[in-house]
Amino acid sequence: MIHGSDYLLLLAGMGLVTFLPRWAPLFFLSRLKLPKSLVDWLDFIPVAILSALVAPELFTSGLERHLDLSQPKLWVAIPTLAVGLWTKSLGGTVLFGMFLYWLAGRLL
Amino acid sequence: MEVRSFVREESGSARRIVWEGLTAGWPICLGYAPIGLAFGVLAQKAGLTPVEIGLMSLIVFAGSAQFIAVSMMSAGASIATIVATTFMVNLRHLLMSSSLAEPLRGSSPKFLTLFAYGLTDESFAVNIIRFREGAWSRYSALTVNHAANLAWFVCTVAGGYGGQFIPAGALGMDYALIAMFLCLLAFQLRGRLYALTGLVAAVAAVLLSLVTPGNSYVIVASLIAATTGFAAKRLQGRKSAA
């Protein structure tokens, strides 16, 4: 295990390489006038990232990832997504999803 | 100057702006509880003290990278290897930071720096939706970032002190972040082009996650999907122009 000044060095390194990708585009691009096509392209980034973050979580499992369509996570996701579309309420949807997942754990 | 103009423009409503940030950000804090506690427990078992855990959560503030770092440390990896891995794992924030540049145009360097520190998958997802809807104060957005950071700090340190006493999977909390991402995804489906982009991203991410190590699939799938959406929009524009 790493401790003491080596640990601080590790944190400084990790902090820096985490901060730079968070900071540089924001810092530099927000001063430039971005070309229309770049703005149009960036407009599709949020939906793409959200989907790319959550889909493997639902459709795969295991340390050595494999396709897994039997997880309660996946089946609970369908009504949760529907409630999100329907109610437009973030908090309500989160609580609904938690409740359903908890219920699935009890019943299955 | 930033602060002064904030006070002048939005005085009296400063409290409301912070409150709006907290209202928008609480699902993140809720979702961080099980993950933060789990991280604290894991890190403590690996031999880190609560102070060391808290420092990491403050200085790095990156969920998955922290988990990976602790397991690499336990396995005896070198500092350079861990830092390089952290860099790879967190590169996806380049895309998020880029797409926040437009709504945060004209902010001071100090504000942008303070904001970037708290930019995570979760705060990005919550803020970008609000900015789209309009009338979202960047100070509310900043509040979301830092409330999430505080929650992460508190939960990870608490985990380091004895999170093992909380039963795993309590109250479906493990599902909070997934449900949040699903709901934010639902908000983003504002038309066919966005639905197409989301679908391409999901399929690409699942397939890539099966065949590539680590989490590079997030970046690659997002780039493929956004480019597909963009191309489809161009194509549509050309068709309607013709």
Interface residues (C-beta under 8 A of the other chain):
Chain A: M1 I2 H3 D6 Y7 L8 L9 L10 L11 A12 G13 M14 G15 V17 T18 F19 P21 R22 W23 A24 P25 L26 F27 L29 S30 R31 L34 S37 V39 D40 W41 L42 D43 F44 I45 P46 V47 A48 I49 L50 S51 A52 L53 V54 A55 P56 E57 L58 F59 T60 R65 H66 L67 K73 V76 A77 T80 L81 V83 G84 L85 K88 S89 L90 G91 T93 V94 F96 G97 M98 F99 L100 Y101 W102 L103 G105
Chain B: A24 W26 P27 L30 G31 A46 G47 L48 E52 L55 M56 I59 V60 F61 A62 A65 A69 M73 S74 I79 A80 I82 V83 A84 T86 F87 N90 L91 R92 H93 L94 L95 M96 S97 S98 S99 L100 A101 E102 L104 R105 G106 S107 P109 L112 T113 F115 A116 Y117 L119 D121 F124 A125 V126 I128 I129 G169 L171 G172 M173 D174 Y175 A176 I178 A179 M180 F181 L182 C183 L184 L185 A186 F187 Q188 L189 L193 Y194 T197 G198 L199 V200 A201 A202 V203 A204 A205 V206 S209 L210 Y217 V218 A221 S222 L223 A225 A226 T227 G229 F230 K233
